[in-house]
Amino acid sequence: LANREGVSSIDIILLSVKPSQTVVVMYLLSLLFLWCVEVFVVQSEISHDEAKCLLENKKIVFVGDSITRFCTFGFNVWLETGDLPDDEYDDRWGNNDEDYDCCEDQEWTKDGPKSSNGSHRQWLWKEFKDINARVDFYFIQGAWYGAMEDLADEVSDYDIIVFNAGYWVLLDDDCATDWSEDCGDDFKDDLSTAADELFKDKIAVWRSTTCCGVEDDGSWMDSIESLNDEAEDLLSGKKDVGIVNAYKLWGYNDIDDDTTDGFHPTVEKCFEINNLILEEIKDLQGGCGSSGSNDEDEEEEDEEEEEEEEE
């Protein structure tokens, strides 16, 4: 019977027990399913050694908001030590003994279209001499604005960029609670420019905007989802661009457990985000030790075209 089409092993189990035992069996099967999912997730994590191999001889830049900044701190600590930070980040400047080499008061620009606060123009970096790698963080106040032309020049020789600008696109704007067609068009124009200028000649990862906004009433959620959809529509299918769906990692009912203040993620959630980013880098780069950007594939395609032309 088990080999007959349309009859599964679970069907056999359920048919072989008494009706009074069915609920218990279903409960045990659900526990087994959850255990299998947990095992799969743990096994799919990028190990510390693999991460170091992936990023060896690489320059990676994180560009985004304070969520990106806090997760970059955790990324740096873990990449250097293999351990997560001991404490949540309650200071926007981090702890420069572990989180970065330079410099807590360093600003990459004086141009801030939405804030004059120096922490909102921050530039931090850390070197990892054992793998000849470097990680930078730049704080931006939108998907694209004038000063970012200079930023594009600054990171032109970097190998990998991780990018997000969602909260600052929505901040101090009606788009945060009332996403319209104009909001979508403006955002796509800016993100398209950022992709053209910043992603060029790099592996790029777009990190979706996380739940649930700076207000504690969930009023931003629809707009965040719309913004994420616009970004995915624009970037999916682009060569050397990956997308990390960080929005799915917690919801409105989880913010007390999974964030420190309603929107900044805990150290553990940052680790989940960073692991998804590393998975994308691994896929785009072609695994550990690859040069990335599919240069070899391009060379092979050029050689094939030359051979066809000669024939």
C-alpha positions as CSV (number, residue, x, y, z in Angstrom):
1,L,0.0,0.0,0.0
2,A,2.9,2.4,0.8
3,N,4.2,2.1,-2.7
4,R,0.9,3.0,-4.4
5,E,0.6,6.3,-6.1
6,G,-0.8,9.1,-3.9
7,V,-0.3,7.2,-0.6
8,S,2.4,8.6,1.6
9,S,4.2,7.2,4.7
10,I,2.2,9.7,6.8
11,D,-1.0,8.3,5.4
12,I,0.1,4.8,6.4
13,I,0.8,6.0,10.0
14,L,-2.5,7.7,10.3
15,L,-4.4,4.7,8.9
16,S,-2.7,2.3,11.3
17,V,-3.7,4.2,14.6
18,K,-7.0,4.4,16.4
19,P,-9.0,7.6,15.9
20,S,-8.3,8.5,19.6
21,Q,-4.6,8.4,18.9
22,T,-4.7,10.5,15.7
23,V,-4.3,13.9,17.5
24,V,-1.3,12.6,19.4
25,V,0.3,11.3,16.3
26,M,-0.3,14.5,14.4
27,Y,1.3,16.5,17.3
28,L,4.4,14.3,17.2
29,L,4.7,14.6,13.5
30,S,4.5,18.4,13.8
31,L,7.3,18.3,16.3
32,L,9.3,16.1,14.0
33,F,8.7,18.6,11.2
34,L,9.8,21.6,13.3
35,W,13.0,19.7,14.3
36,C,13.8,18.9,10.7
37,V,13.4,22.6,9.8
38,E,15.6,23.7,12.7
39,V,18.3,21.2,11.7
40,F,18.2,22.4,8.1
41,V,18.5,26.0,9.1
42,V,21.4,25.3,11.4
43,Q,23.2,23.2,8.8
44,S,22.7,26.0,6.2
45,E,24.5,28.6,8.2
46,I,27.7,29.9,6.9
47,S,30.5,28.8,9.3
48,H,33.1,31.3,10.6
49,D,35.8,29.6,8.6
50,E,33.7,29.6,5.4
51,A,32.9,33.3,5.9
52,K,36.6,34.1,6.2
53,C,37.3,32.2,3.1
54,L,34.5,33.9,1.2
55,L,35.8,37.4,2.2
56,E,39.5,36.7,1.9
57,N,41.3,39.5,-0.1
58,K,37.9,41.3,-0.4
59,K,36.8,44.8,0.4
60,I,33.1,44.9,1.5
61,V,31.1,48.0,2.2
62,F,27.8,48.2,4.1
63,V,25.7,51.2,3.1
64,G,22.6,52.0,5.0
65,D,21.0,53.2,8.2
66,S,21.4,52.5,11.9
67,I,20.0,49.0,11.5
68,T,22.8,48.3,9.0
69,R,25.3,50.0,11.3
70,F,24.4,47.8,14.3
71,C,24.4,44.7,12.2
72,T,27.8,45.7,10.7
73,F,29.2,45.9,14.3
74,G,28.0,42.4,14.9
75,F,29.4,41.3,11.5
76,N,32.8,42.7,12.4
77,V,32.9,41.1,15.8
78,W,31.9,37.7,14.5
79,L,34.2,37.8,11.5
80,E,37.1,38.6,13.8
81,T,36.4,36.3,16.7
82,G,33.8,33.7,15.6
83,D,31.5,34.9,18.5
84,L,28.5,37.2,18.7
85,P,28.8,40.4,20.8
86,D,28.0,39.9,24.4
87,D,25.6,42.9,24.7
88,E,23.0,44.6,22.6
89,Y,24.0,47.9,21.0
90,D,22.6,50.7,23.0
91,D,25.1,53.2,21.6
92,R,25.0,54.3,18.0
93,W,28.8,54.7,18.0
94,G,29.4,51.1,19.0
95,N,32.5,50.0,20.8
96,N,35.6,50.8,18.8
97,D,37.7,48.3,20.7
98,E,35.9,45.5,18.7
99,D,33.5,47.0,16.2
100,Y,35.8,49.1,14.1
101,D,39.3,50.5,13.8
102,C,38.3,54.0,12.9
103,C,36.7,56.4,13.7
104,E,33.7,57.2,15.9
105,D,33.5,60.9,14.9
106,Q,34.4,60.4,11.2
107,E,31.9,61.8,8.7
108,W,32.1,60.9,5.0
109,T,30.2,64.0,3.9
110,K,28.7,67.3,5.3
111,D,25.7,66.8,3.1
112,G,22.7,65.4,5.0
113,P,19.4,66.0,3.2
114,K,17.3,64.9,6.2
115,S,19.6,65.3,9.3
116,S,22.6,67.3,10.4
117,N,23.5,64.8,13.1
118,G,27.0,63.6,12.6
119,S,26.1,60.0,13.4
120,H,23.8,60.1,10.3
121,R,26.8,60.8,8.1
122,Q,29.1,58.3,9.8
123,W,31.9,56.3,8.1
124,L,33.5,53.5,10.0
125,W,35.9,50.8,8.9
126,K,37.7,47.7,10.2
127,E,40.6,45.7,8.7
128,F,41.0,41.9,9.1
129,K,44.7,41.4,8.5
130,D,44.6,37.6,8.8
131,I,42.5,37.4,5.6
132,N,43.6,40.7,4.0
133,A,40.0,42.0,4.1
134,R,38.3,45.2,5.0
135,V,34.8,46.1,6.0
136,D,33.4,49.7,5.8
137,F,30.1,51.2,6.8
138,Y,28.6,54.4,5.4
139,F,25.5,56.0,6.8
140,I,23.1,57.4,4.1
141,Q,19.9,59.4,4.4
142,G,18.1,58.1,1.3
143,A,18.4,55.8,-1.7
144,W,20.3,58.5,-3.7
145,Y,21.2,62.2,-3.3
146,G,24.0,64.5,-4.4
147,A,26.7,63.5,-2.0
148,M,26.4,59.9,-3.0
149,E,28.2,60.7,-6.2
150,D,31.3,61.1,-4.1
151,L,30.5,57.9,-2.2
152,A,30.3,56.0,-5.5
153,D,33.9,57.2,-6.3
154,E,35.1,56.3,-2.8
155,V,33.9,52.6,-3.1
156,S,34.6,52.2,-6.8
157,D,37.3,49.6,-6.1
158,Y,35.3,47.6,-3.5
159,D,34.4,44.0,-4.3
160,I,31.0,43.7,-2.4
161,I,28.3,46.1,-1.4
162,V,25.4,45.5,0.9
163,F,22.8,48.2,0.5
164,N,19.6,49.4,2.1
165,A,18.0,52.8,2.5
166,G,14.3,52.0,3.4
167,Y,13.7,53.8,6.7
168,W,15.3,57.0,5.5
169,V,13.3,57.0,2.3
170,L,10.2,56.9,4.5
171,L,11.4,59.2,7.3
172,D,9.7,62.5,7.6
173,D,7.6,61.8,4.5
174,D,3.9,61.0,3.9
175,C,5.1,57.9,2.1
176,A,5.7,56.3,5.5
177,T,2.0,55.9,6.2
178,D,0.5,56.5,2.8
179,W,2.5,54.9,0.0
180,S,1.4,56.2,-3.4
181,E,2.4,55.8,-7.0
182,D,4.5,58.9,-6.7
183,C,6.3,57.4,-3.7
184,G,7.1,54.3,-5.7
185,D,8.2,56.2,-8.8
186,D,10.6,58.5,-6.9
187,F,12.0,55.5,-4.9
188,K,12.6,53.4,-8.0
189,D,14.3,56.4,-9.8
190,D,16.7,56.9,-6.9
191,L,17.4,53.1,-6.4
192,S,18.0,52.7,-10.1
193,T,20.6,55.4,-10.0
194,A,22.2,53.9,-6.8
195,A,22.4,50.5,-8.6
196,D,24.0,52.0,-11.7
197,E,26.5,54.1,-9.7
198,L,27.2,52.1,-6.6
199,F,26.7,48.4,-7.7
200,K,28.9,48.7,-10.8
201,D,31.6,46.1,-11.1
202,K,30.7,44.6,-7.7
203,I,28.7,41.8,-6.1
204,A,25.7,43.6,-4.6
205,V,23.2,42.6,-2.0
206,W,20.0,44.5,-1.3
207,R,18.9,43.9,2.2
208,S,15.1,44.5,2.4
209,T,13.7,47.0,4.9
210,T,12.8,45.3,8.2
211,C,9.6,45.4,10.1
212,C,7.9,47.5,11.5
213,G,8.8,51.2,11.3
214,V,9.9,53.8,13.8
215,E,6.4,54.2,15.1
216,D,5.1,51.6,17.5
217,D,1.6,51.3,16.0
218,G,2.6,49.4,12.9
219,S,1.5,52.3,10.7
220,W,4.6,52.0,8.5
221,M,4.1,48.3,7.7
222,D,2.1,48.6,4.4
223,S,4.6,51.2,3.1
224,I,7.6,49.1,4.0
225,E,6.1,46.1,2.2
226,S,5.4,48.3,-0.9
227,L,8.9,49.7,-0.8
228,N,10.4,46.2,-0.6
229,D,8.2,45.0,-3.5
230,E,9.4,48.0,-5.6
231,A,13.0,47.2,-4.8
232,E,12.6,43.5,-5.6
233,D,10.9,44.2,-8.9
234,L,13.7,46.6,-9.9
235,L,16.7,44.5,-8.8
236,S,15.6,40.9,-9.2
237,G,17.3,39.4,-12.3
238,K,20.1,41.9,-12.4
239,K,23.5,40.4,-12.8
240,D,25.5,40.0,-9.6
241,V,22.7,41.4,-7.5
242,G,21.2,39.3,-4.7
243,I,18.2,40.1,-2.4
244,V,18.0,39.3,1.3
245,N,14.4,39.2,2.6
246,A,15.1,40.5,6.1
247,Y,11.5,41.7,6.5
248,K,10.3,38.1,7.1
249,L,12.5,37.6,10.1
250,W,10.1,39.2,12.6
251,G,6.7,40.7,12.6
252,Y,4.7,43.3,14.6
253,N,4.0,40.8,17.4
254,D,7.7,39.9,17.7
255,I,9.2,43.3,18.1
256,D,9.5,43.0,21.9
257,D,11.5,39.8,21.6
258,D,13.4,40.5,18.4
259,T,14.3,44.2,18.6
260,T,15.9,46.4,21.2
261,D,13.6,49.4,20.8
262,G,10.8,48.5,18.3
263,F,12.9,48.5,15.2
264,H,16.7,47.9,15.8
265,P,17.2,44.2,15.8
266,T,18.8,42.2,18.6
267,V,22.3,40.8,18.2
268,E,20.8,37.4,17.3
269,K,18.6,38.8,14.6
270,C,21.5,40.7,13.2
271,F,23.4,37.4,13.0
272,E,20.5,35.9,11.0
273,I,20.5,38.9,8.6
274,N,24.3,38.7,8.2
275,N,24.1,35.0,7.6
276,L,21.6,35.5,4.8
277,I,23.8,38.1,3.3
278,L,26.8,35.7,3.3
279,E,24.6,33.1,1.6
280,E,23.9,35.6,-1.2
281,I,27.5,36.5,-1.5
282,K,28.4,32.8,-1.6
283,D,25.9,32.2,-4.4
284,L,26.9,35.2,-6.4
285,Q,30.6,34.7,-6.0
286,G,30.4,31.0,-6.9
287,G,31.6,29.7,-3.6
288,C,34.6,30.1,-1.4
289,G,37.8,31.3,-3.0
290,S,36.2,32.5,-6.2
291,S,37.2,35.9,-7.6
292,G,33.5,36.9,-7.9
293,S,31.7,39.0,-10.5
294,N,31.8,36.0,-12.9
295,D,34.9,37.3,-14.7
296,E,35.8,33.8,-15.9
297,D,32.3,33.2,-17.3
298,E,32.6,36.5,-19.2
299,E,36.0,35.5,-20.6
300,E,34.6,32.2,-21.7
301,E,31.7,33.9,-23.4
302,D,34.0,36.3,-25.2
303,E,36.2,33.4,-26.4
304,E,33.1,31.6,-27.7
305,E,31.9,34.7,-29.6
306,E,35.4,35.2,-31.1
307,E,35.4,31.5,-32.3
308,E,31.9,31.9,-33.8
309,E,33.0,35.0,-35.7
310,E,36.1,33.2,-37.0
311,E,33.9,30.4,-38.3
